[in-house]
Amino acid sequence: MRARMALYHAGIACELREIVLKDKPAAMLEISAKATVPVLQLTDGRVIDESLDIMVWALQADDAWMHADRHAMLDLINGNDVDFKMHLDRYKYPQRFVDSGDAEDVHDAHHFHAACEFLTQLEEKLKKTTYLFGDRPCIADVAIFPFVRQFAAVDRSRFELLSFDHLNRWLNRWLVDTTFQQIMLKRTPWRSGDGSISFLHNDEVLGI
């Protein structure tokens, strides 16, 4: 999601191939040993298979989302990608992580509250500015927003009870954002032999 938003924002055209992870096409496995999404193959053959790396690469063409301190933005994103995502996964999918001898409610409470520590950090930043690093969106907003969206969606009523008024406004602003709406359009899963689906309007890069 965040990689697509960066590509769309930067106006970088690519061939889009929607993938069903339970039925990965051979063409994807040939270019990415990780076999995860997203993966972007450039016209020179190079492959980028980390969403944040795709974002940084895309924003070289349009750095409007790179206006704030790069180190500070990437440090906040790292907190999201490492700690917050770990707790999010365990809160969202407890059945994957709860050992047979553990109490699921204790597991849920621990990871819910641990995730909220990071959300509190975001709330404090958003009390001061409209976006995480000022009054304009930056790469940190776009990189972190999809994970906050996931967290809120696990139990929306529970999320609404939290005292995160500024974070809620920030989240809702992104949910109606034009770029987000465009990249979320549903597409038919790609299979070998299918025609091209252009993400924008030309074929400067190839994406899978």
N, C-alpha and C positions, 0 to 999 in steps of 0.2 A: 504494500500500500504506500509506504513512505517513499520507496524508490520510484514508483509510478508518479507520485505527486511531484517529485523533483524533476523528472523527465518532462512531464507535462508543463510545469511552470517554466522550465528553461526553453521550451519550444523545440525539444529534440525529438525528431520523428523516429519511430522504430516499428518493427514488425512485432505485433503482440501475439503471443501464443499462450492461451489460457491452459493451465495444467491441472489435472486431477492427480493428486499425490499418490492415490491408491493405484493409479494406472499410468505410471511415468513413461512417456514416449522414449524410444531409443535415441532420438536426436538430442534430447536433453541429457541423457546419461553419457553420451559421447563427448559432450563439451564440459560437463561438470561432474567431477568425482564425488562431490558432496551430495549431489542429487537432491538439492533443496531449492526452494524458490525464495527470493527472485534470483535469476541469473541472467546476465546481460552479455551477449557476444557482440563485439565491435566488428566493424568491417575489415579491420586489419587482423582479425582472428583472436585478439585478446579477449579474455573472459573475466568478468567481474561478478563474483558470486556472494557478495555481502551487501545487504541493503544500504548500509551507511556509506560504504565505498561507492556504490552506484550514485547515491545522492551527491557526494563530494565531487565525483567525476562530472556529473551533469551540471552542477552549479558552477563549474569553471566557465561555462558558456554564458551564464547569467548569474552574477553573484549578488543579486538583490537580497537573497536570504543569508548572505554571509557578512552582513554589515557590522555585526557585533564582534566582541573579542573571541577569536577563534578558539583559543585554549579554554576559555570559560564555557563556551557552548559545547565543545566536545567533552569536557569534563562532566557536564550535566547529563549529556547523552549517555556517557559511559555509566553513570549512576543508574540511569533508566535501563540500559541494556543488560547490565550485570545484576545488580541487586533487585531493582524493582521487578524486572521480568521474572527473576527466579521465584519471588514471592507470588507474583501474579499467576504463574503457571500452576503453582501448588494450591492457590486459592480457587482458580478456575477449574482445575482438573484434579481434585483431591484423590479420586479413585486411582490415579496413576502413581501417587506418591505415598499414600498412607499405608504403613506396614500393617500386617494383620493384627498386631498387638496394640496398635495405637488407637486412641479415641479420635474419631473424625472431627468432632466438634472442637476439640482442643487444637488439632491441626489447623482447622479453618480459622479459628480465632487468632492463632499465632501469625499465620501468613497474612491475614487480613490487616491486622494492626501493624505488622512490619511494613507492608506495602503502603499503609497510610502515612508512615514516617516520611517517605519520599514525596507523597502527595502534599503533605504539610509544607515541605520545602518549596514545592511549586506554588502553593497557595500564598505563601509569604512573598514570593517574587511577584505574583500577579496582583497583590494588593498595591504595589507601587507602580506597575506599568501594565498596559493593555496586553502585551505579549511578554514572553519570558525574558527578553533582553531589550525591552524598549517598547515604543509605540508602533513598531512595524514587525511583522512576522519574520522569523529567521529559521535556520536549519534546525535549531533545537526544538522549536514549536512543532515543526512538521515531523521530526524524528520521534518525538515523545507522544504526540497526540494519539496515534493509533493504539498505543498500549494503555493510555488512560481510558480511551473509548472501550477497550476490552474489559478493563477492570470495572467500569461503571455498568457495563452490560451484564455482568455476572448476576447482579442483584440490584437493579436500578433503584428500587425503593430504599434499600439499605444505603446505597451511595448517596441518595438525596438527603438522608438524615444526617450525613456528615456536615460539619461546619466549613464547607469549602465553597462559599458563594462565588468567589472570584474564579476559582478553578472551574466551577460549573458553567459560568458565563463564557469562559475561554473555550471549554469543550463544546458548548452549544454553538459558538461562533464557527468553529471548525466543521461541525457537522453539516452546516448549511453553506460552507465555502464552495465556490464554483469549481475550483480545482478538484476538491474531494468528490463532489458530485459527479464530475466527468470520469474520474478514474474508477469509480465504483459501478459503472454501467456493467450489467451482466453480459457475458459473452459465452458462446458455445466452446466447450473444451476443444483444444486443437489436437488433430491426429495427423500422422504422416500422410502427405498427399493433399491436405487441405490447402485452400488458397490463402493468400496473405490477408491479414487484418492490420491496417495501418493505424498506429496509435495516434499519429497526427496525419500528415499528408504527403510524406515522401519516404525514401528508404535509406537515409543516411547511416542508420545503424540497424543491426538485427537484434531483436530481443527474444528471449524464450522465457 
